[in-house]
Amino acid sequence: MAEWADVERIALALPEASERPAYGNAAWRVRDKIFVWERPLRSKEVADLGARAPSGPILAVRVEDLGVKEALLQDDPETFFTTPHFDNYAAVLILLDRISVEELTELIVEAWLCRAPKRLAEEYLENEASKHR
């Protein structure tokens, strides 16, 4: 299962990605736009979730849209979840110790693509496509 070192390695391997804390937690950005970040639950969220409140490291990841968010939540509720704080926001919370490094990599790259400037994202996709020819 994935660890913070995996998040850091995957995120920083992407073009123009950097790590800079946000609200006292680790966060990774592309041109100052956060695409993944450490997101411990707030006390109100823990109270709201009650017995369903997860423990362990939590990563927030930007997603393309609310449809993608809902699909992830429905597909694997043991790994992905949300709180009311994220209602109508295209991001999902991940229990880091329940996701494979392979799936984490895919989600981080997708999050980066959502936040990267269009030209930078296109260059990245072209470079990736040329590697597989």
N, C-alpha and C positions, 0 to 999 in steps of 0.2 A: 504494500500500500504506500501511498505518497506521503512525503514529509516536506517540511518547509524548505529544505535544501533543494528538493526537486522543483518546487515552485520558483525559487530564485534562479536556478540553472536554466529552466525552460524560458522564463520571462526575459531574462537578460540576454539570451541568445537571439532574441528578435531584434530587428533593426531599430536603432535609436531608442531602445528601451532603457529605462533607468529605474533605480530604486530610491525612493525618498519617502519617509514616513508621512502618514496622514492620520491626524487625531491620535498620535502616539503609537500607531501600529504600522507594520510593514505595508508598503504599497508600491506597486510597479506601474510605471507610466510610459506612454509614448508621446513625445512632445508635450509634456505636462498634462496629458489626459490619462487619468487612472483607468487601467483595464482589469487589474486584479488587486485585491487587498485583503489583509488579515482583518477579520471581522468578528471579534468575540461578541457574544450576546450581551446586551445591556440588561440591567436588573429587571426592567419592566418587561422585556421580551421573555426572560426566564419565568417571570411570574405569569405572563400571558400563556406561555406554552405549558406551564406546570410540569406534570410527569413526562410530557413529551419533549421537554427541553433537552437537547443533546449535550453531551460533554465532549471534550476533545477539541482539537484545532479546527477552526472554521475559516474557510476562504470564500470571499465574495468574488464573483466573476461576472463581468458584463456579458450580455448576450445580445444577439441581433435585434430581437423584438420580444414582445410579451408572448407570442405564440411559441417561440423557442423555449422561453422560460417555462411555460405550462407543460410543454412536451417533456422537458427534463424532470419536472416535478412529478408528473404522472408515470413516467418511465421507471424511475428509480427513487421512490420516496425514502429509502433507507440511506441514500447518499445525498440527495438534493432536498432542500427545504427553503422556506421563506418565512418572513415575519410581516406583520402589518406595516412595519417601517418601509418595506420594499414594495408595497402595493403600487401598481401602475408604474413600476420602475423596471427597466430591462436588465435585471441582474438576478442571480440565483446564489444561494448559500450552499456550500459544499462541505460535508464532513470529510476533512482531508484524509483521515485514516481509513476511509471506506472506499476510496477511489484508486483505480490503478494509475500508474504513471503514464501509461499509454493514453487513457481517456483524459487524464489531466492535461497532457500535452495538447491534445485536440482542442479542449475547452480554452486553454490559455491562448493558443494561436487564434482561435475564433474571436476571443475577447480583444486581442490585439488588433485584429482586422477591423473590428467594429469601431475602434477608437483612433486608429492610425489615419493620417491624411490619405486621401484617395490615391494620389500618385505613389506614395510610399507603399501602400497596400498592394497596388497593381504591380509594382516592381518586385515585391516579395513573391507574389503569386507566380509571376513570370519566371523568376529564378527557381522556385520550387518545381514548376512544371518542366523546366529544362533539365533538372536533375533526374527526372523520371522518364526521359526520352531515350 
